[in-house]
Amino acid sequence: MEQATLAKEIKAEGGENTAGPWRIAYIVEGAEPWYRADGGKQVLREPAAGETHHIEIIPIEAATGRVIPEVPIRLEVIDASGKVVDAKDLNFYYAEFFHYANNFAIPQAGTYTLRATLGVPTFLRHGEKGHEPALAEGATATFTGVKLEPTT
């Protein structure tokens, strides 16, 4: 179910490409609220003033199709002139499918480039002497021609 939902959303609102052992996807939606911990309780954080889009990055192990946890990810939104208009570290989300995301402030409707830089996952890996650990290198994915329209 999770994989079908993810595939449907990527097709409808995003795209994907590959880099080494990674399949990296993105999804663009309007700015969204989320729950965050505050004093041991979950408190709803509404989109801040000026936040226009919720941009998701989904790091997937290409060989298995698994969404990978504990990946440090930074996302840059770049305009047609090459200027970074917003850049943020992404948070890990529990939702219909696991993903990393944040809300971004996009100054105007247009066509942008998304550059996602994935660090090496911080989790431990099983292995044996002489074997290469899985996902031992990060990756960068660049998505060009991403239309970011005003959201309501």
Steps between C-alpha positions, in 0.01 A plus 500: 500500500776745597693437176188546285415831673857621463515409129167675437610823672840505327328462163239768574707761684868429452767296332802284568847405384781269605850553635708190573305271736241772564165570339410855604151640456335832570142617553380862510187606687364812663649598839383260770467487878671230708524384855818567698604410852469778758540422869424132448181569304428509128403853393371593156726743317310688230686627192690819581429827322654494153530121475349400167602141423562172682776323308566135572805291417477123518834313511443144385744212481473418128569127547228444761250784465530583871471861618821561694494647853763717670621677185615859547350693207537862392275638226570812296243671277676678214342755264559536126797735556676243720425677829406290802168650610456269802699216655422286802592183679212254477311331782395135503122452487265221592204523260336283230861414414823599670668802346717802573362851452469858607297804403665747266439866411497530121501867395301463178346244269745361249723216396766400751771243557502288815837376624482237774825408673480172691759424764600153609229333711596501867360156586717196576540232236542126537789358308802280491868567455581573138142599406406851394237658725172595332433865417844607622498811282258785467373638170376814334187511288412793278148545368464762227187655355299480824198729475417667830164674477324712760311293754173582670 
